[in-house]
């Protein structure tokens, strides 16, 4: 039986077409997927990665806390979590190297909402930028 190999040169998600009509290099849906970009024979190979587990004590939230945004920084090997229960809001940094969790900021002024997912997150040097499309874009110095 022949082996099927797909190369993801485009690496583009296409939800507009039926699965049977997708062009080479496009995919329909992805969950916990990482496309490698290292040098070598497996450039562009799709790997399954482990999911995330929130490492926050539930006692700091009055209701059911949800992650409304997350960002992985590969330079520091850390994950930034934006968490809310619609009354308490916080941003956490989890460092995978030493398995530590640090509260960067918490308070009602963050104005997170479970219905407004934070998709625009970026880290430039030590400044964390984010927006949820409702509130104004914000920034946080993660070293302070």
N, C-alpha and C positions, 0 to 999 in steps of 0.2 A: 504494500500500500504506500503511495507517495506521501512524502512529508510536505505539509503546507507551511510556507513561510510568508509572512506579511511584513513588509518594510514600511515604517511610518516616516516617510521623508517629509510629508507635509505636517503630520502630527496635528491634525485639525479635527475638532468635534463637529459633526454635522447632524443636527437633529431634524433637519428639514426633509431629508429623503428617507425612504423605506430602507430597512437593513439590506435588502437584496440589491439595491441600486447604488450603494455607496461606492465611490471611486476608490482606487488603491491609495492607501495612506490616510484615509479618513476613517473615523470610528463614530459609532452611534452614541455610546454612553460609557462613562468611566467612573469607577469608584475605587479610591485608594490606589491610584495608578501613578507611576513615576516613569517618565521617559528619560533614559540615561543620555547624558551629553558628554561623557568622558571619552578620551582617546582610546582607540582599540577596535576590535572586531565587532563589539556589541553596541556601537553608537546608534542611538535611536530606538533601542529595544525597550519595549514596555514591560515594566516589572510591577508586580503586586507588592504594595507596602503595607505595613501594619497600620491599623487604625489608631486613633488617639483615645486616651483615657484621661479625663479631667482629674487633676491632682489637687483639688480644693476642698477644704472642709465645708460640709453642707451647713454647719452651724452658723456661718456668717450670713446666710440668706434665710429670709423668712418663708419664702415659697419654694417652688421648684425652679432651681437655677438652670439656665440654658446658656450655651455658648452661642453668641450671636456673631462672632467673628474670630478667626484664628489666622496667624501668620507664622510661617517657619522661616527662621533666619539661618541659612546654611553656613554663614561665616562664624557665628558664635555657637551654632548647634543648639539653638533654643527656640521655644515656641511661645508666642504671645497669645493669650486667651482674653477675649472680651466677653464678660459674663454678666448676666442680669437675671433677676426674677421680676422685673418691671417695677420694683421699689428700691432695690439695692443694686448698685452697679460697680464693677471693678475691672481692672486690667491686671493680669498676672503674667509673669515671665517664668517659664520652666526651663531650666538649663539641663540638657541631657547629659552633659559631661560629668557633673557632680550630683545629678538627681535632686536639685534644689528648686523650690518654688518661692517666688518673691512677689509680693503685692506691690505693683508699681504705683497705682493710684486707685482710690475708691471714693465714691460719693454720688449724691443725687445729681450733681452738676454734669455728669457724663451723659445723662439723659438717653440711655440705651433703651431699646424696646424690642421685645421678642418678635414683633412683626416687621422690624426694619433690620435686615441682615446687613452686617458691615462687610462689604466686598472690596472696597478701595483701601487697602492697607499696604504701606511701604515703609521701609527703614532706610534712611540715609544717614550714614555714619552713626551718630547716637540719637537721632531724632526719629521718633515713630509717628508717622502720619496716618490718619484714617478718616473715612467719611462713610455715612450710611445712606446718603442721598436725601436725608431729611434735615439733619443738623448741619451747621457749617463745618467745613473741613477743619480738623484739629491736629495738634502736634503735641508730643510729649518727649522731654529729654529723659531717656531711660537711665542715665547716669546719676540724676539728681534724686 
